[in-house]
Amino acid sequence: MTTHTRSLGSTGPQVSALGLGCMGMSALYGEADRAESIATIHAALDAGVTLLDTGDFYAMGHNEMLIGEALRTAPAALREQALTSVKFGALRDPDGGWNAYDGRPAAVKNFAAYSLQRLGVDHIDVYRIARVDPDVPIEETVGAIAELVEKGHVRHIGLSEASARDIRRAAATAPISDLQIEYAIITRDIEREILPTTRELGIGITAYGVLSRGLISGHFTRDRQLGAGDFRAFSPRFQGENLQHNLDLVEALRKIADEKGVTVAQIAIAWVLSRGEDIVPLVGARTRERLAESLGALDVTLDAADLAAIEEAVPADAAAGTRYPAAQMSHLGTEH
């Protein structure tokens, strides 16, 4: 089985039409099974998925080491097709706390050195700061990554959750392959300013949160209990009346999915795929079962009538609650 391919912008590599976001295998969504996580990465590679996304701060390096182990134990042919996308810059503490971002050039190179070691690779395919450091000009951060490109340690420069203004400043400094940002049926604010900007500049989009952290996967229930280490226990969209409202939207999507004989998750992923060839959805599957479901979205065709029905069921801005708690919203390049 192979997936279709898309380009990460005009300067980026060819990648599979779906990428695998590996964060949930290490952090923020409760306990994960290490053996199953590695088996899921292997299954993704075997299915033709080439893009593996991580962050050096996911469980303080654990996620990179997990991917490194998966790559070491994968057949050579699959290992060679894998492309790594790494976010850096988030500062953590031993208690798991978050302490701003560091985009200083010296820090960029320091983060990269550790990521290369943990991943067990000689280069990172796409490297990006997780959030723009407000105390360091984006030109300096991107310039440091460009130096890593010149030395062969990094292949392509990406951005993450950057504003349209910072995207333009970064692109004027060095070629930018793609912007990683949240985009889903219920998270569409990039359509106002950011998506037009990336398209003007020939920058691709790697869309995370396409299932809104499981909220619109069709598998999340109103009575689900979330552990203290689960990000969703604090996410506004999963709280009280917001959750009730948002799951009503999921049921509206379920009617459309049932009519097409597919799952809600497949409808949600197919919708993101339908938004343009410059968009690569990242699916956060933690098991082979969920991966297989996500890959099934590649076979879902949404015609004009389907898209109109989805728009009617879940209009833009229909979601209740912001996508991050208030304390984190100031670091984002978009409104929600």
N, C-alpha and C positions, 0 to 999 in steps of 0.2 A: 504494500500500500504506500502510495506517495501523496504528498499534498501539493497543491499548486504553489507557485512561487510569486513573490512580489519584491519590488526594490525598496530598500530603506532610503527613500529620497533619491535625488539625482546624483549624489556622491557616495551613497551607501552600498552595501553588498546586497546580492540577491539572497532572500531568505524564504523559508516556507510561509505559506499564507497564514498559518497560525504559529505563534510562539508559545513556549511553555514558561510561565512565571513560577519560579520555584520557592518563593518566599514562604508560602504556607507549609512547606515541608520542614521548616525550622522554627517558625516564630509567628506570633500574633493571632493564630487561629486555633489554639489549643494543641494538645499532644498529637504528634504524627509518628507513623511507623517508619523507622529508618530503612528497613529492608524493602518495604512497599514503595517508599519514595524513590529509592534507587531503581527498583523494577519499573516504576512509572517513567522515569527518565529514559531508561533503556527502551521501553515500549514506544515512547514518543520518537526517539531517534529512529527506531525500526520502522515507524510509520511515515517517516520522511520529514518530521519536524526538525528543523535545524537550529532555531534560535532559542537559547536557554538564557533566561533573565534572572539576575540575582542582585544583591546589594551586599557590600562588605560588612554592613552593620546588621544584617539579618541574623539575629541570635549571636551577635558579636563574632562573625566569621564562620559560624557553624554551617551556614548555607553554602558558602563557597567550598568548604571542605567536603560537604556532601556531594556537590556537583563534581568536585575533583575526583572523589572516589568512584562516582558513577562513570566518569569519563575513562578512568584507569581500567575499569572492569568491563567496559563496553568493547565489542569487536572493533578492530582497527578501522574498518571501513566506516562504521558509524561514528567513531570518535573523530575521524578526520572531517566529517561533514558538520560537526557541531560548531556553532558560533556562539561566543559568550558575550552577553551584554551585562555590564556591571555598573551599578550606582555606588557612589562614594560620598563622603563628606559629613554624614550624620555622626555626631559625637554622642557616645553612650557612656554609662557609668556601670560599676559592678552590680548595682541593684536593678539594672535594666532600664534606667531612666534615659531620657533624651535631653541633650544639652546643646541645642543650636547646630549650626553647620560651619564647616571650615573649608573655604575655597582658596586659601593661600597657595601660591605655586609650590612652595616647599612641601606643604601638606598633600597636595595632589600627587606629587611624585612618591611621597611616603606611602600613601594609601595604595597606589598602584603596585609598589614593590611587594607589599604584603598580599595583595590579591593574586598576583602572579604566582606566588609561592603556594597559597592555599588551593588555588585551582589546579596547580600542576601544569601550567601552560607557559609557552614562551611569548605569548602576546594575548591581549584582550581585544576582541573584535570591535566592540562599541563601548566607549567609556564616557561616563557622564556624572556630573554632580547631582545628587538627589534633589536638592533644592538650592536655588541661587543664594549664595552667602551675601546678605545685605551689606556686610562690612568690607567686601572685596569686589572691585569692579569685575563684571563677568568677562571682560576682555583679558584680565590677568589669569583667571581660572582656565578659560578656553585656551589661552596662549600656552599655559603649562601642559595641557593635554596635547596641543599641537607639537610641542617639543618631544613628547613621548611617541607621537606618531613618527616624527622624523627619525627617532632612534629605533623604531620597529617594535616597541613595547605595546603599542596600541595601533589598531588599523583605522578606526573611524571615530569621530567625535559626535557625541549625542548630547541632548539636553533633557531635563526632566522638570515638569511642572513650572516652566518658565513663562513669564508674561510675554506678550507680543513685542513689547519694547526690548526686553532682554534677548529675545530671539533675534531681532534685527541686529542688535549690538554684537551678539555672538557670531552671527553669520558674516558680519563685516570683518571679523577677526580671523576666521578660519572656516573651511568648509564644514557644514553641519549635516550629518546624515539624517538624523531623525530627532523628534521630540517625543519623549515618553510622557503620557498624560492620561488621566482617567477619562473614559468615554464609554457610554452605555446608553441604552434606551432611556434610562431615567437620569442620565448625567450628560447633558448636551450643551453645557455652557461654552465649550470650545468653539462651537459653531458661530458664535457672535464675532469674535475677533481673531482668535488664535489660529483656527483652521484656515481662514482666508490668508493669514500671514504666512503660514508654512507652505501653502500651495503657491503663493506668489514667489517664494524663495526656493522652491524645489526641495523642501524638507519633508521627509516622511513622518508618519505618526505610528508609534507603537502604543496601542491602546490597552491600558490595564484596567482592572475593575469592570470588565465587560459583563460580568454577572453580578456586579455591585456587591462583592464579597459574599456571594452566595444568596443575597437577598432576592434576586430575580432568577435564581437557578431552577425554581420549581420544587426544590427540596427543603426549603426553610419553612418551619412551622411556627405558628404563634406561641406555642407553649414550649419551644425549645429553650433549654437552660444553657447559658453560656458561662464558661469558667472565668475566673478572675484574670487569667492570662490571655483571654480572647479579646482582641481589639474591638469586636462588635459589641461587647458588653458596655462600651463607653461611646459607641458611635451613635450620633443623633438619629440616624435613619432606622435604628433597631430599637428605639425606645418608645414605650407606651403607645400613645395614639398615632405617632409617626409610623410605627411598625404596622399597626392595624391598617392604616391608609395604604402603605406601600405594598402590603401583601394583597390588598384588594386589587391593586394594579396588576400584580402577578396573576391573579385569577382571571383578569380580563385578557392577559396574554395567553393564558392556558387555553382559553376557548379557541383562539386563533391557531395555536399549536395543535390542538386536538383535531381541528378541521383539516389540517395538513398532514396529520399522522406523524408528527414529530414531537419532541419534548420542548418545554419552555426554555431550557438552557440552549437548545439548538436554535430556536427562534431568536433568542437574544444575541447569540454569537453571529448568526447569519445576518442579522440586522446591521451589526457593526461592519461585517465584511461587505455589505451592500453599499456602504457609504463612500467607497472609493478605493481604487487600486493602490493608493498611497497610504492605506491604513492596514496595519498588521495587528490583529487582536492577540493579546497574551491571555492564555487560559491558565487558571491557577489550580489545575487538577492535582490532587494529592494521591490519587489511587488510579490504577489501571482502568477501573470501571468508569470513573468520571472522565478520564482521558478519552476513552472510546466514545462516550457520549458527546464530548466536545468535538472530536474529529468528525462526527456525523454531521455537524453543521456545514461542513464543506460540500455536502451533497444536497443541501437545502437551497432551493431557488425561490427568492421572494419577488413576485411580480408586482406591478403597479397597484393592483387591488390589495395584495397582502400588505404592502407598505402603507397604503392609505388606512387599512384596518388597524394596523399597529399604531399609526399616528392618532387615530381616533380613540383607541383604547388607552394609550399612554402619551398624551401630548407633551411637548417640551415643557419642562419645569413642573411636571405633575408630581414629582417626588416630594415627600414631606421630610424636612430635616436636611441639614448640611451634610456633606460627605465626610467631614472630619469634625472632631470636637473644636470648640471655639478657639482654644489655645493654639491649635495647629493651623488655623485658617490663614493667618497672616503670612505664612511661608509659601502660599500657593499663588500661582500666576493667574488663576481664574477666580471667578466670584464665589463658586460653590464647592 
